[in-house]
Amino acid sequence: MRTLIIGCGYVGEALGQRLIALGHDVTGIRRSSEHNDRLVKLGIRPVNLDITRETEFGIIIDGQYDRNSLLSSWAGGFQLGGKIYVIVISFVDPKGLKETYGYATGGWVAAPVAAEIAK
């Protein structure tokens, strides 16, 4: 499954490594190219853009904006050791499986991954 991490810094890199270990093809967004070499070594495909600029956001999916792609996302948070963590997971064109009753929405494909990461 293709996975996009928006904000692929310290936490995003760890998330990317975990997702790669689970068999995902991971792309990570960072504002600058300063650490692209490190992302590549981790197996994460780097994309450099500032998502706060609307003109840049359309290049995320293979350099093109695709209105026909399904982007399934889930966001959640939890508290651990006095700190609050937020996890946002998005999959590009996920496929429904027998275990998800054919559904490919965020609650079926992204939330279980977030639960595994939070463990």
C-alpha positions as a printed NumPy array, in Angstrom:
array([[  0.   ,   0.   ,   0.   ],
       [  1.273,   3.49 ,  -0.781],
       [  1.501,   5.724,   2.281],
       [  2.119,   9.461,   2.531],
       [  3.624,  11.017,   5.667],
       [  3.074,  14.764,   5.854],
       [  5.803,  16.15 ,   8.085],
       [  8.544,  13.551,   7.8  ],
       [ 10.841,  14.786,  10.573],
       [ 11.971,  12.809,  13.604],
       [  8.582,  11.234,  14.373],
       [  7.704,  10.868,  10.684],
       [ 10.949,   8.995,  10.01 ],
       [ 10.197,   6.508,  12.807],
       [  6.65 ,   6.103,  11.487],
       [  8.018,   5.582,   7.972],
       [ 10.401,   2.861,   9.138],
       [  7.575,   1.073,  10.93 ],
       [  5.3  ,   1.29 ,   7.887],
       [  8.058,   0.016,   5.575],
       [  8.535,  -2.939,   7.929],
       [  4.805,  -3.615,   7.534],
       [  5.246,  -3.665,   3.725],
       [  4.15 ,  -0.156,   2.766],
       [  5.629,   2.002,   0.005],
       [  6.29 ,   5.243,   1.925],
       [  6.603,   8.823,   0.675],
       [  7.54 ,  11.544,   3.165],
       [  6.91 ,  15.277,   2.782],
       [  9.401,  17.795,   4.171],
       [  9.68 ,  21.509,   3.487],
       [ 13.394,  21.393,   2.628],
       [ 15.677,  18.907,   0.908],
       [ 18.263,  19.118,   3.694],
       [ 17.648,  15.55 ,   4.945],
       [ 16.547,  13.846,   1.732],
       [ 19.598,  11.546,   1.752],
       [ 18.628,  10.263,   5.193],
       [ 15.054,   9.584,   4.084],
       [ 16.29 ,   7.662,   1.04 ],
       [ 18.593,   5.541,   3.241],
       [ 15.576,   4.698,   5.405],
       [ 13.612,   3.655,   2.312],
       [ 11.32 ,   6.708,   2.35 ],
       [ 10.752,   8.545,  -0.944],
       [ 11.273,  12.262,  -0.196],
       [  9.017,  14.988,  -1.568],
       [  9.854,  18.598,  -0.772],
       [  7.037,  21.101,  -0.588],
       [  5.279,  23.421,   1.807],
       [  1.718,  22.174,   2.256],
       [  0.677,  25.573,   3.595],
       [  1.079,  26.895,   0.037],
       [ -1.904,  25.852,  -2.05 ],
       [  0.091,  26.095,  -5.274],
       [  2.464,  23.345,  -4.108],
       [ -0.056,  20.84 ,  -2.761],
       [ -1.139,  19.434,  -6.109],
       [  2.223,  17.798,  -6.86 ],
       [  2.049,  15.247,  -4.038],
       [  0.886,  12.168,  -5.948],
       [  3.636,  11.178,  -8.383],
       [  4.085,  14.796,  -9.367],
       [  0.464,  15.145, -10.44 ],
       [ -2.875,  15.971,  -8.897],
       [ -5.281,  13.108,  -9.533],
       [ -8.978,  13.74 ,  -8.856],
       [ -9.696,  10.024,  -9.295],
       [ -7.393,   8.822,  -6.512],
       [ -8.822,   7.792,  -3.176],
       [ -7.07 ,   9.335,  -0.179],
       [ -8.145,   7.52 ,   3.006],
       [ -7.039,   9.182,   6.233],
       [ -7.369,   8.83 ,   9.979],
       [ -6.202,  11.185,  12.723],
       [ -6.076,  10.565,  16.431],
       [ -4.195,  11.424,  19.548],
       [ -3.116,   9.918,  22.823],
       [ -1.26 ,  10.93 ,  25.953],
       [  1.841,   9.099,  27.119],
       [  4.28 ,  10.115,  29.826],
       [  2.765,  13.561,  30.177],
       [  3.123,  14.294,  26.452],
       [  0.373,  14.433,  23.86 ],
       [  0.975,  12.691,  20.539],
       [ -1.013,  13.095,  17.346],
       [ -0.976,  10.539,  14.557],
       [ -2.295,  11.307,  11.078],
       [ -2.181,   8.523,   8.529],
       [ -3.22 ,   8.741,   4.887],
       [ -3.155,   6.071,   2.209],
       [ -3.31 ,   6.768,  -1.508],
       [ -5.59 ,   4.375,  -3.385],
       [ -5.934,   1.694,  -0.688],
       [ -7.685,  -1.525,  -1.632],
       [-10.425,  -3.051,   0.448],
       [ -9.641,  -6.526,   1.751],
       [-11.694,  -9.457,   2.942],
       [-10.821,  -8.428,   6.535],
       [-12.188,  -4.918,   5.894],
       [-15.332,  -6.24 ,   4.193],
       [-14.167,  -4.572,   0.986],
       [-14.016,  -1.105,   2.556],
       [-10.99 ,   1.129,   1.915],
       [-11.948,   4.096,   4.084],
       [ -9.747,   5.623,   6.783],
       [-11.389,   3.825,   9.67 ],
       [-10.792,   0.446,   8.041],
       [ -7.298,   0.891,   6.577],
       [ -5.568,   3.747,   8.409],
       [ -6.872,   3.483,  11.996],
       [ -5.552,  -0.07 ,  12.525],
       [ -2.081,   1.048,  11.431],
       [ -2.234,   3.949,  13.893],
       [ -3.179,   1.495,  16.648],
       [ -0.148,  -0.659,  15.825],
       [  2.156,   2.361,  15.863],
       [  0.77 ,   3.586,  19.187],
       [  1.395,   0.221,  20.903]])
